[in-house]
Amino acid sequence: MQSRCRRSPSGGYYDQEDMYGPQIEYSMLEPHDQNHQNFLVLGPWRHGYWSSSSRRLGNLDYSEPVGKEFRAQIEAKFFAHYLKDAPGTNPSGFDLEDTASFQTGSNTWKRYAHFPPAESRPTSLHLQGAGLLSFGGSTAVASTSYVSDPANPVPYRHRPVQETYAKAHSGTTGSPKTSALLPAARKWPCGSCPCSSAIWC
Protein backbone atom coordinates (compact mmCIF):
# COMPACT_ATOMS: atom_id res chain seq x y z
CA MET A 1 0.00 0.00 0.00
CA GLN A 2 1.50 3.30 -1.09
CA SER A 3 0.34 6.49 0.62
CA ARG A 4 -0.20 9.67 -1.36
CA CYS A 5 -0.24 11.91 1.71
CA ARG A 6 2.67 13.97 3.00
CA ARG A 7 2.86 13.64 6.77
CA SER A 8 4.81 15.33 9.52
CA PRO A 9 3.50 14.04 12.87
CA SER A 10 4.55 16.25 15.79
CA GLY A 11 4.86 14.68 19.22
CA GLY A 12 5.64 16.05 22.68
CA TYR A 13 7.78 14.40 25.34
CA TYR A 14 5.35 15.62 28.02
CA ASP A 15 2.12 15.05 26.09
CA GLN A 16 -0.35 14.03 28.77
CA GLU A 17 -2.93 13.06 26.13
CA ASP A 18 -0.92 10.84 23.77
CA MET A 19 2.88 10.75 23.75
CA TYR A 20 2.85 7.45 21.84
CA GLY A 21 0.56 8.29 18.91
CA PRO A 22 2.82 10.34 16.60
CA GLN A 23 5.65 7.82 16.95
CA ILE A 24 3.50 4.79 16.16
CA GLU A 25 1.86 6.71 13.28
CA TYR A 26 5.29 7.37 11.82
CA SER A 27 6.50 3.79 12.32
CA MET A 28 3.40 2.23 10.74
CA LEU A 29 3.56 4.48 7.67
CA GLU A 30 7.33 4.37 7.18
CA PRO A 31 7.42 0.95 5.41
CA HIS A 32 5.01 2.34 2.78
CA ASP A 33 6.84 5.64 2.28
CA GLN A 34 8.14 4.99 -1.22
CA ASN A 35 8.24 8.70 -2.13
CA HIS A 36 9.86 9.83 1.13
CA GLN A 37 6.97 11.97 2.33
CA ASN A 38 6.68 10.68 5.90
CA PHE A 39 8.41 12.80 8.56
CA LEU A 40 8.49 13.00 12.36
CA VAL A 41 9.12 15.83 14.81
CA LEU A 42 9.52 15.29 18.56
CA GLY A 43 9.75 18.27 20.89
CA PRO A 44 9.71 19.08 24.62
CA TRP A 45 6.03 19.96 24.73
CA ARG A 46 2.82 19.06 26.46
CA HIS A 47 -0.23 18.38 24.25
CA GLY A 48 -0.50 21.05 21.55
CA TYR A 49 2.22 23.22 23.12
CA TRP A 50 4.20 23.39 19.87
CA SER A 51 1.85 26.33 19.15
CA SER A 52 3.31 28.28 22.08
CA SER A 53 6.11 30.85 21.84
CA SER A 54 7.20 30.35 25.44
CA ARG A 55 10.75 29.24 26.19
CA ARG A 56 9.58 27.55 29.40
CA LEU A 57 7.50 24.54 30.37
CA GLY A 58 6.87 24.54 34.09
CA ASN A 59 10.28 24.64 35.79
CA LEU A 60 12.11 23.78 32.58
CA ASP A 61 13.85 26.62 30.73
CA TYR A 62 14.93 25.84 27.15
CA SER A 63 16.57 29.27 26.71
CA GLU A 64 14.82 29.68 23.34
CA PRO A 65 11.12 29.57 22.28
CA VAL A 66 11.24 26.00 20.97
CA GLY A 67 7.72 26.04 19.51
CA LYS A 68 8.41 29.21 17.56
CA GLU A 69 11.62 27.74 16.20
CA PHE A 70 9.79 24.56 15.14
CA ARG A 71 7.04 26.49 13.36
CA ALA A 72 9.48 28.71 11.47
CA GLN A 73 12.19 26.18 10.57
CA ILE A 74 10.15 23.01 10.02
CA GLU A 75 6.36 23.39 9.91
CA ALA A 76 6.16 26.53 7.75
CA LYS A 77 8.72 25.14 5.30
CA PHE A 78 6.86 21.81 5.16
CA PHE A 79 3.63 23.51 4.07
CA ALA A 80 5.38 25.96 1.76
CA HIS A 81 7.18 23.10 0.03
CA TYR A 82 4.16 20.87 -0.52
CA LEU A 83 1.60 23.62 -1.17
CA LYS A 84 3.59 26.24 -3.09
CA ASP A 85 6.78 24.79 -4.57
CA ALA A 86 6.55 23.45 -8.11
CA PRO A 87 7.18 19.70 -8.38
CA GLY A 88 10.88 18.95 -8.33
CA THR A 89 11.81 22.35 -6.88
CA ASN A 90 12.46 23.50 -3.32
CA PRO A 91 12.60 27.31 -3.10
CA SER A 92 10.98 27.08 0.35
CA GLY A 93 14.12 25.46 1.69
CA PHE A 94 12.39 22.49 3.33
CA ASP A 95 15.37 20.41 4.47
CA LEU A 96 14.05 17.88 7.00
CA GLU A 97 15.57 14.59 5.88
CA ASP A 98 13.30 12.44 8.02
CA THR A 99 13.19 13.19 11.77
CA ALA A 100 13.88 16.18 14.02
CA SER A 101 14.13 15.58 17.76
CA PHE A 102 14.80 18.22 20.40
CA GLN A 103 17.57 17.12 22.76
CA THR A 104 16.93 18.38 26.27
CA GLY A 105 20.01 19.34 28.27
CA SER A 106 21.90 20.63 25.27
CA ASN A 107 18.68 22.38 24.13
CA THR A 108 19.39 21.72 20.48
CA TRP A 109 17.51 20.12 17.60
CA LYS A 110 18.99 16.89 16.32
CA ARG A 111 18.14 15.57 12.86
CA TYR A 112 18.19 11.93 11.82
CA ALA A 113 17.83 9.92 8.63
CA HIS A 114 15.44 7.55 10.38
CA PHE A 115 13.73 7.06 13.75
CA PRO A 116 14.83 5.55 16.00
CA PRO A 117 18.31 6.60 14.84
CA ALA A 118 20.51 3.73 13.67
CA GLU A 119 23.12 4.65 16.26
CA SER A 120 20.66 4.59 19.19
CA ARG A 121 20.85 1.85 21.82
CA PRO A 122 18.36 0.82 24.53
CA THR A 123 19.40 2.22 27.91
CA SER A 124 18.20 1.14 31.33
CA LEU A 125 17.41 3.47 34.22
CA HIS A 126 17.73 2.13 37.76
CA LEU A 127 16.00 3.20 40.96
CA GLN A 128 18.46 4.42 43.58
CA GLY A 129 16.05 5.40 46.31
CA ALA A 130 15.28 8.89 47.63
CA GLY A 131 13.60 9.69 44.32
CA LEU A 132 16.82 9.32 42.32
CA LEU A 133 17.58 7.45 39.09
CA SER A 134 20.86 6.21 37.68
CA PHE A 135 22.06 4.95 34.29
CA GLY A 136 24.49 2.65 36.06
CA GLY A 137 23.56 -0.48 37.98
CA SER A 138 22.91 -0.17 41.69
CA THR A 139 23.09 -2.76 44.46
CA ALA A 140 21.02 -0.61 46.82
CA VAL A 141 17.53 -1.80 47.62
CA ALA A 142 15.14 0.80 46.21
CA SER A 143 11.44 1.04 45.57
CA THR A 144 8.77 3.55 44.77
CA SER A 145 5.02 3.38 45.20
CA TYR A 146 1.80 5.31 44.82
CA VAL A 147 -1.82 4.81 45.80
CA SER A 148 -4.20 4.03 42.96
CA ASP A 149 -7.62 5.23 44.11
CA PRO A 150 -10.28 6.06 41.47
CA ALA A 151 -11.99 8.31 44.00
CA ASN A 152 -8.77 10.26 44.47
CA PRO A 153 -6.76 9.81 41.24
CA VAL A 154 -3.09 10.59 40.94
CA PRO A 155 -2.81 13.97 39.16
CA TYR A 156 -1.08 13.92 35.79
CA ARG A 157 -0.80 17.61 34.97
CA HIS A 158 1.99 18.71 37.27
CA ARG A 159 5.76 19.07 36.79
CA PRO A 160 5.91 20.40 34.04
CA VAL A 161 2.56 19.43 32.48
CA GLN A 162 -0.33 21.75 33.28
CA GLU A 163 -3.47 22.67 31.33
CA THR A 164 -4.15 20.96 28.02
CA TYR A 165 -4.95 24.17 26.15
CA ALA A 166 -4.13 27.77 26.92
CA LYS A 167 -7.12 30.10 27.16
CA ALA A 168 -6.19 31.78 23.90
CA HIS A 169 -5.89 28.45 22.11
CA SER A 170 -9.09 26.47 22.25
CA GLY A 171 -10.55 26.56 25.75
CA THR A 172 -11.04 23.60 28.02
CA THR A 173 -12.22 20.21 26.86
CA GLY A 174 -15.94 20.17 26.28
CA SER A 175 -16.32 23.95 26.33
CA PRO A 176 -18.40 25.74 23.64
CA LYS A 177 -15.15 27.19 22.30
CA THR A 178 -13.69 23.71 21.83
CA SER A 179 -16.89 22.34 20.34
CA ALA A 180 -16.99 25.15 17.83
CA LEU A 181 -13.58 24.07 16.54
CA LEU A 182 -14.59 20.49 15.81
CA PRO A 183 -16.24 21.07 12.41
CA ALA A 184 -13.17 23.02 11.27
CA ALA A 185 -10.86 20.24 12.43
CA ARG A 186 -12.80 17.72 10.34
CA LYS A 187 -12.09 19.78 7.24
CA TRP A 188 -8.35 19.39 7.56
CA PRO A 189 -6.75 17.43 4.70
CA CYS A 190 -7.10 13.65 5.10
CA GLY A 191 -9.25 14.25 8.18
CA SER A 192 -6.17 14.96 10.27
CA CYS A 193 -6.32 16.63 13.64
CA PRO A 194 -4.26 19.86 13.58
CA CYS A 195 -3.02 19.19 17.12
CA SER A 196 -1.03 16.11 16.15
CA SER A 197 0.08 16.14 12.53
CA ALA A 198 0.76 18.26 9.52
CA ILE A 199 -0.81 16.31 6.67
CA TRP A 200 -1.45 17.21 3.06
CA CYS A 201 -2.75 14.98 0.29
N, C-alpha and C positions, 0 to 999 in steps of 0.2 A: 504494500500500500504506500503510495507516494503522496505526500501532503503538498498542497499548493499554497498553504498559508505561511507567511513569514511570522515567526514568533520570537518574542524576547521576554520570557517570564522573569518577573522581578520578585525576589524573596527577601525576607528580613530575618536576621538571626534571632530577634526578640519578638517575632510575630506570635502573639498570643492566640490568634485565630487559626493559623495554618502555616507553620514553618516548613512543613514537609511537602506541601502541594506543588510549588514551582519546581522543586528539584525532581520530583517523580514525573511531573509533566515533561520536563526536559528529557529525562532518561528514557521515557516511553516513546518519545517522538524521534529521538536521535537516530535510532537504527533505520528510520525511513527518510532521513534528511539527505536525499540524493543531491539536492541543489544548494546545500549549505545555507539554509534559511532558518535554522533553529538555534537560538542563542539563550544565554542564561546570565542573569545579574543577581548577585547576592550582596546585600548591604547590611549595615548595623542598625536596622530599623525595627520598630514595632509595626503592626498591621497598617499599611497605607502611609507610613511616615516618610516614604520616599518623596512625598509631595511637600514636605516641610523644608524650610530654609534655615532651620536651627542647626547649630553646630553641637548641640547637647542632646542627650537622651538620659533623663534622670541625672544621676551623678556622673555619667560618662561625658567627657569633653573630647571631641574629635578634632578640635582646633580649627576645622574648616566646616562649612555647611555642606555635609556630604550629599544630602538630597539635591541641593542646587547643582552641585558638581555632576551628579548622575544625570539629571535632566538635561543639562547643557552639553555634556560630552558624549553621552550615550543615547538617551531616549530621543532627544530632538534630532540627532543625526540619523537615528534609525528610521524615524518617520519621514524625514526629508529625503533620505535615500530611496525608500520604497514608494513614496507618494509623488516625488517631484523629479528625481533623477531619471534621465532617459535610460532605457535598458543598455547595459554594458558600460555605463559611465558612473562616476562617483564624485561629482563636484561638491556634494554635501560633506565629504570627508568621513563617512561612516567607516570606522576602522576596527570594530570589534571582531576579532577572529572567531571567537566562540563564546568564551565565558569571562566575565569580570567579577572579581570577588574582593570586597574591602577587607583588608587585613587590619584587625584591631591591634593596638600596641604601637605598630609603626605608623598607623593611620594613613595607609596608602592603598591605592587600587592595584590589584594584581590581575594580570590577564593570562588566560590559559588557552591552549589549543583544544582542550577537551575538559570535561568535568565528570568525575574527579580528575585532577591532574595526574598524568602518568607517573610523576615523581612522588606523589603522595603515598604515605604509609599509615596504616591504622596505628593509633597511639592510645594507650590505656592511661586512665587517671585513677589514682588510688586515694581512698580515704585515709587521712592522717589523724583524725580526731580534732576537736576544738574548731570545727568548721573549716578545716584546711584540706586542700587537695595537693597531690604531688604526682609528677610524671614518672618518678622513680618508685620502685617497689618499697614497701614499708612492712616491717615486722610488728609494728605496734597494733594492738587491738583497737579497732575503731568502728564506730557505727553511727548511724543517723536515723532519725525516725520522725514521723508526724502523725497526727490524729486525722483519720478520714471519717468525717461526720457530715452526712448530707444536710443535716440541719444547721451546721456551722462550717461551711466549706472552706478549704484552704484558699486564700485569695491568690489570684494569678496576675494581678496588674500592679505589682509593686516592683521596685528595683530592677531595671529602670522602666518597666512597662507600666503605663498608666492608662488613660482613656483610649478607646479604640479610634475615635475620630475627634479632631479638634472642632470647636464650635463653628469655626469658619469653613469647615470642610463639608460635613454632611449631617451633623447632628448625631444624636444618640440612636442606637438601634431601635427600630420600631417607631421612631418619631415621624410626624408628618413630613418633615424635611427629608428624611431618609426615604420614606415611601414615595415621595415625589420624584426621586432620582431613579427609581427602579425602571420605569418605562424607557428612560434615556439609556440606561445601562444595557437594556435588551437590544438596543439598536446598534451597539458596537459591532464592528466587523466580526464575523464568525461567532457572534453571540458571546464574545469574551467579556469578562468583568474587568473594568478599567483599574480595579484595585490590585490586580494580580499580574496581568500580562499586557504587553503591547503586541497586538495581533493585527495583521492586515492580509486580506486574501485578494 
